[in-house]
């Protein structure tokens, strides 16, 4: 292996104490603040009780926080070396869902391991960005311009997206494709190639419509006209919009929301938790949470731009884009600007795999920050 596989202008072999000091503590604080908002809303959702949601979420956050710190302190070269292995492991779990997956709410998305219930599609969001970042790190700008060299990463995207669509989970499949698109674009793929794919996708729309499940078609039609079936397919959207609007400027007060506490609002602890926040704390509370997310995203993109190697740059950018997609799709969904696709609000909605996955991904972003001056050559294989 060439001696210059890893180069650095600073000493890359930092001691543990130095790495802890290098942690982005501003980002850590923001993550804790957003999670704190989630604890409060889950406490409110249970009518002033920590059980069954808030206490479990706190324990999961504690585990996720530990995972995040450990992931952040691990050398970025380790994640480079094992990126493909993590991808194939996640893909294997995704394939296992078809064989031994648990069915919940009409979809087969989880694997029950006894002590924990995993949703491999969430893990794939991180694994796919890892694998794509490694692949494009090894290409020059001339290589990125060669269509044949884009077939492999396209296959790496479409294979898991196809399995996720089969579960069915249109929202997660869309997030996989969009986050991957951000990595492709940042790696230097020309915009006209994206335009061709978009045109091809629009042209195949009528064919794709025939493959959608009936409930997915109902969600799209309901998005276009939710009043068409107010007690059926449009119920979720209409109740969410009523709750969101009734909060006005300052909200009705903590645990005083009528739509949520009188059980008009469905899935108030998961997909529609932002509606409950808006109802209880109004525009002020909603904008406060938006600002926290904006600062988190700003930290993530700034870290991507600071990185001196392509792998860390693409990794931080892809994972930050993934966080943005969580926030954007969930908030647009509950405000009636997007079809209901079951995308949770990160760190706020109740859920185990999503919370742990988001914390692990933020750990990877912070690893990119700690090791921002490490240079990784395009040649050879990585060794720690």
Secondary structure as GFF3:
##gff-version 3
##sequence-region A 1 384
A	DSSP	beta_strand	6	8	.	.	.	ID=ss1
A	DSSP	alpha_helix	16	22	.	.	.	ID=ss2
A	DSSP	alpha_helix	25	45	.	.	.	ID=ss3
A	DSSP	alpha_helix	54	73	.	.	.	ID=ss4
A	DSSP	alpha_helix	76	81	.	.	.	ID=ss5
A	DSSP	alpha_helix	83	100	.	.	.	ID=ss6
A	DSSP	beta_strand	102	104	.	.	.	ID=ss7
A	DSSP	beta_strand	107	112	.	.	.	ID=ss8
A	DSSP	beta_strand	117	118	.	.	.	ID=ss9
A	DSSP	alpha_helix	120	137	.	.	.	ID=ss10
A	DSSP	alpha_helix	141	144	.	.	.	ID=ss11
A	DSSP	three_ten_helix	147	150	.	.	.	ID=ss12
A	DSSP	alpha_helix	151	166	.	.	.	ID=ss13
A	DSSP	alpha_helix	170	187	.	.	.	ID=ss14
A	DSSP	alpha_helix	191	203	.	.	.	ID=ss15
A	DSSP	alpha_helix	205	211	.	.	.	ID=ss16
A	DSSP	alpha_helix	214	224	.	.	.	ID=ss17
A	DSSP	three_ten_helix	226	229	.	.	.	ID=ss18
A	DSSP	alpha_helix	235	246	.	.	.	ID=ss19
A	DSSP	alpha_helix	258	261	.	.	.	ID=ss20
A	DSSP	alpha_helix	273	306	.	.	.	ID=ss21
A	DSSP	alpha_helix	310	334	.	.	.	ID=ss22
A	DSSP	alpha_helix	352	370	.	.	.	ID=ss23
A	DSSP	beta_strand	374	376	.	.	.	ID=ss24
###
